[in-house]
Amino acid sequence: MIYHLIEYLKEIGIDIPGQGLFGYLSFRAIISFTTALLISIFAGRRIIRWIQRKQIGEEIRDLGLEGQMQKKGTPTMGGIIIFLSIIVPVLLFADLTNIYTILLIVSTIWFFIIGFADDYIKVFKKNKEGMSEKGKLIAQGVLGLVIALAVCFSDDIVVREKVNLQDNIAIEATSDSTSITAAAGIAGVVENHDVIKSTKTTIPFIKSHEFDYKWLSPFKGKFGWYCKWAIYMLMIIIVITACSNGVNLTDGMDGLATGTSAIVGVVLGIFAWLSGNILNAEYLNIMYIPGSGEIAVFMSAFVGALIGFLWYNSFPAQVFMGDTGSLMLGGIIGVCAVLIRKELLLPILCGIFFVESLSVIMQRFYFKYTKKKYGEGRRIFRMAPLHHHYQKEGVQALIQWPKKALPEAKIVTRFWICGMILAVITIALLKIR
């Protein structure tokens, strides 16, 4: 809103010192991050006290984990803090007419409602199961379908490929991206001005950095055209749903999901910045996505909110985010990756979430298989999700390393380090062909 107010004042000729700064993505990204951080820290304390007064505490099942029962009664539904810390800066400093900003705001609100409803059932209805798995999947799938329809059919979501720039060009920074203007008397710009609707996305290790979903279509011609878009839409729904549930499964230790999500958010913000800038897109040989640079403002608020929340969520946690936060964070990550065409990089970038989800799937499948075959269920890990495997002792499983349980804080820190390594690898893949 402040951004639009500044733009309006400029249009009617009112000059305010410093108003030109709001035309730069870098400035709005920095101020969004700072505002989100401050809201999360200072408003967070009051929200935690309110949650305590309402006696909204975490119900803990005794799973035999060290220090687990000490967490009983810790305030939950702290995702409210993250939600407010993201939404307020975005409404203040982002371009609210930008299609990418609109979709991310809608996604944030939608996943917040799903998570809040799940926590509400657990806390106030005293139903430990919360919302049914089927209900959550349907709700997540609906949002995924909305994003898929927008990506496939909105005229505002396009890509521009093979951007070629000559020397001696004048560059004018704008709020959405970088526009290229030919300076008087010097060489112009050689650019493919045809923006297109495309099913292409980014993939590592390939020279062109591109993968087209039409390659998966078994049909050609007109029917093949419809088929490729159907495949792309299905992929979008799967990615968004998987990301949301992946973060939810990872949220089992103090600060684990918070810190890991912040690391992922930084990388996605960088990718959005690069994809929305015509010079960077040309240099890195990646598709230029007009208007996507605005996502960097949103992701700056996302990271700022998480770092502020980590002030209270780090070990020993004063508040848990609950499903209110974890489902929302995963949904935002999935939607952002889809919008900037980086969803196929998620198994690397979100390797922690991917492995956590995979550990649960493997554990369940192997347990059911061995129970059917031997009459007794057996385990691959001592406990799933994976982070609890390192915390558990005295359980027979295929994997017995480490021999002794590790302290929670050490497990979380090591997972953060792994997340940082994966983030660096993901960024480096932009130059590895």
C-alpha positions in Angstrom: 0.0 0.0 0.0 2.9 2.4 0.7 4.4 1.4 -2.6 1.2 2.3 -4.4 0.7 5.5 -2.4 4.2 6.6 -3.4 3.5 5.7 -7.1 0.3 7.7 -6.9 2.1 10.8 -5.4 4.6 10.6 -8.2 1.8 10.6 -10.8 0.2 13.7 -9.4 3.5 15.5 -9.2 4.1 15.5 -5.5 7.8 15.0 -4.7 8.8 13.4 -1.4 12.5 13.0 -0.6 13.5 9.4 -1.0 10.4 8.3 -2.9 12.5 7.1 -5.8 13.9 4.3 -3.6 10.5 2.5 -3.9 11.1 2.0 -7.6 14.0 -0.4 -6.8 13.3 -4.1 -6.0 16.4 -4.2 -3.8 15.2 -1.4 -1.5 11.7 -2.9 -1.2 13.1 -6.4 -0.6 15.4 -5.1 2.2 12.6 -3.1 3.9 10.2 -6.0 3.6 12.7 -8.3 5.3 13.4 -5.8 8.1 9.7 -5.1 8.7 8.9 -8.8 8.8 11.7 -9.5 11.2 10.6 -6.7 13.6 7.0 -7.8 13.5 7.9 -11.4 14.1 10.1 -10.5 17.1 8.1 -7.8 18.8 4.5 -8.8 17.9 5.5 -12.5 18.4 6.1 -12.0 22.1 2.5 -10.6 22.6 1.0 -13.3 20.4 2.8 -16.0 22.5 1.4 -14.5 25.7 -2.1 -14.4 24.1 -1.8 -18.1 23.2 -0.7 -18.9 26.7 -3.7 -17.1 28.2 -6.0 -19.1 25.9 -4.2 -22.3 27.1 -3.4 -23.3 23.5 -0.7 -25.9 24.3 0.9 -28.7 22.4 -0.4 -32.2 23.2 2.6 -34.5 23.3 2.5 -38.3 22.8 5.1 -40.2 24.7 7.4 -41.7 22.0 10.3 -42.4 24.3 12.4 -39.5 23.0 14.8 -37.5 25.2 13.3 -34.3 26.5 10.0 -34.9 24.7 7.6 -34.7 27.6 9.2 -31.5 28.8 7.6 -29.8 25.7 4.1 -30.6 26.8 2.0 -27.5 27.1 4.3 -25.4 25.0 2.2 -22.8 23.1 1.4 -23.9 19.6 -0.3 -22.4 16.5 2.7 -20.0 16.3 2.2 -20.0 12.6 -0.1 -17.0 13.3 3.1 -15.0 14.0 4.7 -16.1 10.7 1.5 -15.3 8.7 1.1 -11.8 10.0 4.9 -11.1 9.6 4.7 -12.1 5.9 1.4 -10.5 5.0 1.9 -7.1 6.5 5.2 -6.2 4.7 3.9 -7.6 1.5 0.8 -5.5 1.6 2.9 -2.4 2.4 5.8 -2.7 0.0 4.9 -5.2 -2.8 3.2 -4.4 -6.1 -0.3 -5.6 -5.4 -1.2 -5.5 -9.1 1.5 -8.0 -10.0 0.0 -11.5 -10.8 2.8 -13.3 -8.9 2.2 -11.3 -5.7 -1.5 -11.9 -5.9 -1.1 -15.7 -6.3 1.4 -15.8 -3.4 -0.9 -13.8 -1.1 -3.8 -16.1 -2.0 -1.7 -19.2 -1.5 -0.5 -17.9 1.9 -4.0 -17.2 3.1 -5.3 -20.5 1.8 -2.7 -22.7 3.4 -2.9 -20.7 6.6 -6.6 -21.5 6.8 -6.0 -25.2 6.2 -3.3 -25.4 8.9 -5.3 -23.3 11.3 -8.4 -25.5 10.8 -6.2 -28.6 11.5 -4.7 -27.1 14.7 -8.1 -25.9 15.8 -9.6 -29.4 15.6 -6.6 -30.8 17.6 -6.5 -28.1 20.3 -10.1 -27.1 20.8 -12.0 -30.1 19.6 -9.5 -32.4 21.5 -9.1 -34.6 18.4 -5.4 -35.6 18.1 -5.8 -36.6 14.5 -6.9 -33.1 13.4 -8.2 -32.7 9.9 -8.3 -36.0 7.9 -5.5 -36.7 5.5 -8.0 -36.9 2.7 -9.5 -33.5 3.6 -6.1 -31.8 3.7 -5.0 -33.4 0.4 -8.2 -32.2 -1.3 -7.8 -28.7 0.1 -4.1 -28.6 -1.0 -5.1 -29.9 -4.4 -7.7 -27.2 -4.9 -5.1 -24.5 -4.4 -2.7 -26.4 -6.6 -5.4 -26.5 -9.3 -5.9 -22.7 -9.0 -2.2 -22.0 -9.4 -2.0 -24.5 -12.3 -4.9 -22.8 -14.1 -3.3 -19.4 -13.6 0.1 -20.5 -14.8 -1.4 -22.2 -17.9 -4.1 -19.7 -18.9 -3.3 -16.2 -17.5 -2.0 -13.8 -20.1 0.1 -12.2 -17.3 2.2 -15.3 -16.8 4.6 -15.7 -19.7 8.2 -16.4 -20.4 10.6 -14.8 -22.9 13.3 -17.0 -24.3 16.7 -16.5 -25.9 17.2 -12.9 -24.8 20.2 -11.5 -26.6 21.7 -8.1 -25.8 24.2 -6.1 -27.6 26.7 -3.7 -26.0 26.1 -0.1 -25.3 22.6 -0.2 -24.0 21.0 2.1 -21.4 19.3 0.2 -18.6 16.4 1.7 -16.7 15.4 0.0 -13.4 11.7 -0.3 -12.9 9.5 -1.8 -10.2 8.8 -5.1 -12.0 11.9 -5.9 -13.9 14.7 -4.3 -15.9 13.5 -2.6 -19.1 16.0 -2.1 -21.9 15.8 1.3 -23.7 18.0 2.1 -26.7 20.0 5.2 -26.0 20.0 7.9 -28.7 22.8 7.5 -31.2 24.1 4.1 -30.0 23.4 0.5 -30.8 20.0 -0.9 -29.9 18.9 -4.1 -28.5 18.5 -7.4 -30.3 15.7 -9.2 -28.4 13.0 -11.7 -29.0 10.0 -9.6 -28.1 7.6 -12.5 -28.4 6.5 -13.5 -24.9 5.0 -16.9 -25.0 2.9 -19.4 -22.9 5.2 -22.3 -22.3 5.4 -25.6 -20.6 9.1 -25.3 -20.2 10.9 -25.3 -16.9 14.4 -25.2 -15.5 16.4 -28.5 -15.1 20.0 -28.9 -14.0 22.9 -30.5 -16.0 21.3 -29.7 -19.4 23.1 -27.2 -21.7 19.9 -25.1 -22.3 18.8 -25.5 -18.7 15.3 -26.3 -20.0 12.9 -29.2 -19.8 9.6 -29.2 -21.8 6.7 -31.2 -20.3 5.5 -31.8 -23.9 8.3 -34.4 -24.0 6.3 -36.5 -21.6 3.2 -36.5 -23.9 2.7 -39.7 -25.8 0.6 -37.9 -28.4 1.4 -35.4 -31.2 -0.6 -32.8 -32.9 -3.6 -31.0 -31.3 -4.3 -33.7 -28.8 -0.7 -33.7 -27.8 -1.0 -29.9 -27.2 -3.8 -30.5 -24.7 -2.0 -33.4 -23.2 1.2 -31.4 -22.4 -0.7 -28.7 -20.6 -2.6 -31.4 -18.6 0.7 -33.0 -17.6 2.1 -29.6 -16.6 -1.0 -28.8 -14.5 -0.8 -32.2 -12.8 2.9 -31.6 -12.0 2.1 -28.3 -10.5 -0.6 -29.8 -8.2 1.8 -32.6 -7.1 4.7 -30.2 -6.4 2.6 -27.8 -4.3 0.9 -30.6 -2.3 4.2 -32.5 -1.7 6.0 -29.3 -0.5 3.3 -28.4 1.9 3.3 -31.9 3.4 7.1 -32.2 3.3 7.5 -29.2 5.6 4.7 -30.5 7.8 6.6 -33.8 8.3 9.9 -31.9 9.0 8.3 -29.9 11.8 9.2 -32.2 14.7 12.1 -30.5 16.4 12.7 -27.0 17.8 13.7 -24.7 14.9 14.2 -27.5 12.3 11.4 -26.6 9.9 11.8 -22.9 10.6 15.6 -22.7 9.8 15.4 -25.1 6.8 12.5 -23.1 5.3 14.4 -19.9 5.7 17.4 -21.3 3.8 15.2 -22.4 1.0 13.4 -19.0 1.0 16.7 -17.2 0.4 17.5 -19.3 -2.7 14.1 -19.0 -4.2 14.3 -15.2 -3.6 17.6 -15.1 -5.5 16.2 -17.2 -8.3 13.1 -14.9 -8.6 15.5 -11.9 -8.7 17.6 -13.4 -11.5 14.6 -14.7 -13.5 12.9 -11.3 -13.4 16.0 -9.4 -14.5 16.7 -9.5 -18.3 20.4 -9.0 -17.9 20.9 -11.8 -15.4 18.6 -14.1 -17.3 20.7 -13.5 -20.5 24.0 -14.0 -18.6 23.0 -17.2 -16.9 21.2 -18.5 -20.0 17.9 -19.0 -18.1 14.4 -18.0 -19.2 13.4 -14.5 -18.5 10.0 -14.3 -16.7 8.7 -10.7 -16.9 7.4 -9.5 -13.5 8.7 -12.4 -11.5 11.3 -10.2 -9.8 8.4 -9.0 -7.5 8.5 -12.4 -5.9 11.8 -11.4 -4.4 10.0 -8.8 -2.2 7.6 -11.5 -1.0 10.3 -14.0 -0.3 12.3 -11.4 1.6 9.3 -11.0 3.9 9.1 -14.8 4.1 12.7 -15.1 5.3 12.5 -12.2 7.7 9.4 -13.6 9.3 11.1 -17.0 9.8 14.3 -15.6 11.3 12.2 -13.5 13.7 10.1 -16.6 14.6 13.3 -18.6 15.1 14.1 -16.2 18.0 11.3 -18.0 19.9 11.3 -21.3 18.1 14.9 -22.2 18.6 15.9 -24.9 21.2 14.3 -24.9 23.7 11.3 -23.6 21.9 8.9 -21.1 23.5 6.4 -21.7 20.8 5.6 -24.2 18.0 4.4 -23.2 14.6 2.0 -26.1 14.4 0.3 -27.1 11.2 -0.8 -23.4 11.0 2.7 -22.6 10.1 4.2 -25.7 8.5 1.5 -26.3 5.9 1.6 -22.6 5.0 5.4 -22.6 4.6 5.5 -25.6 2.4 2.7 -24.3 0.3 4.5 -21.0 -0.3 7.7 -22.7 -1.2 5.9 -25.0 -3.7 4.0 -22.1 -5.3 7.1 -19.9 -5.5 9.1 -22.7 -7.2 6.3 -23.3 -9.7 5.9 -19.6 -10.6 9.7 -19.1 -11.3 9.9 -22.4 -13.2 12.3 -24.1 -10.7 10.1 -26.9 -9.4 12.4 -29.6 -10.8 15.2 -28.2 -8.6 13.2 -28.8 -5.4 14.5 -32.4 -4.8 17.9 -30.8 -4.4 17.1 -27.5 -2.8 14.5 -29.0 -0.5 16.5 -32.1 0.0 15.8 -32.1 3.7 12.0 -32.0 3.2 12.3 -34.6 0.4 14.3 -37.1 2.5 12.0 -36.6 5.5 9.0 -37.4 3.4 10.7 -40.3 1.7 11.7 -41.8 5.1 8.0 -41.9 6.1 7.0 -43.5 2.9 9.7 -46.1 3.1 9.0 -46.9 6.7 5.3 -47.4 6.2 5.8 -49.5 3.0 8.5 -51.7 4.5 6.5 -52.2 7.8 3.4 -53.3 5.9 5.4 -55.5 3.5 7.3 -57.3 6.3 4.1 -57.7 8.4 2.3 -59.3 5.5 5.3 -61.5 4.7 6.7 -62.4 8.1 3.6 -61.7 10.3 5.6 -59.1 12.1 6.3 -55.5 11.0 9.9 -54.5 10.7 11.5 -51.0 10.3 14.1 -49.4 8.2 14.7 -46.5 10.6 14.3 -46.6 14.3 11.6 -44.0 13.9 10.2 -41.8 11.1 10.4 -39.0 10.0 14.2 -39.2 9.7 15.1 -36.6 12.3 13.6 -38.8 15.0 15.8 -41.8 13.9 18.8 -39.9 15.3 17.0 -39.2 18.5 15.8 -42.8 19.2 17.6 -45.7 21.0 16.8 -49.3 21.7 14.7 -50.1 18.6 15.6 -52.8 16.1 15.9 -51.4 12.6 17.8 -52.0 9.4 19.8 -48.8 9.9 21.5 -48.8 13.3 23.7 -45.7 12.9 24.3 -43.8 15.0 24.7 -46.2 17.9 23.8 -43.5 20.5 21.0 -41.0 20.3 22.1 -37.4 19.5 20.9 -34.3 21.3 18.1 -32.5 19.6 20.0 -29.2 19.2 22.9 -31.1 17.4 20.5 -32.9 15.1 18.8 -29.6 14.1 22.1 -27.8 13.6 23.4 -30.6 11.3 20.2 -30.6 9.3 20.6 -26.8 8.8 24.2 -27.3 7.6 23.0 -30.0 5.1 20.3 -27.5 4.0 22.9 -24.8 3.4 25.1 -27.2 1.4 22.1 -28.2 -0.7 21.3 -24.5 -1.2 24.8 -23.7 -2.5 24.7 -26.7 -4.8 21.4 -25.6 -6.2 22.6 -22.1 -7.0 25.8 -23.5 -8.5 23.8 -25.7 -10.8 22.8 -22.5 -12.8 26.4 -22.5 -14.2 26.9 -26.3 -14.5 25.7 -27.6 -17.8 
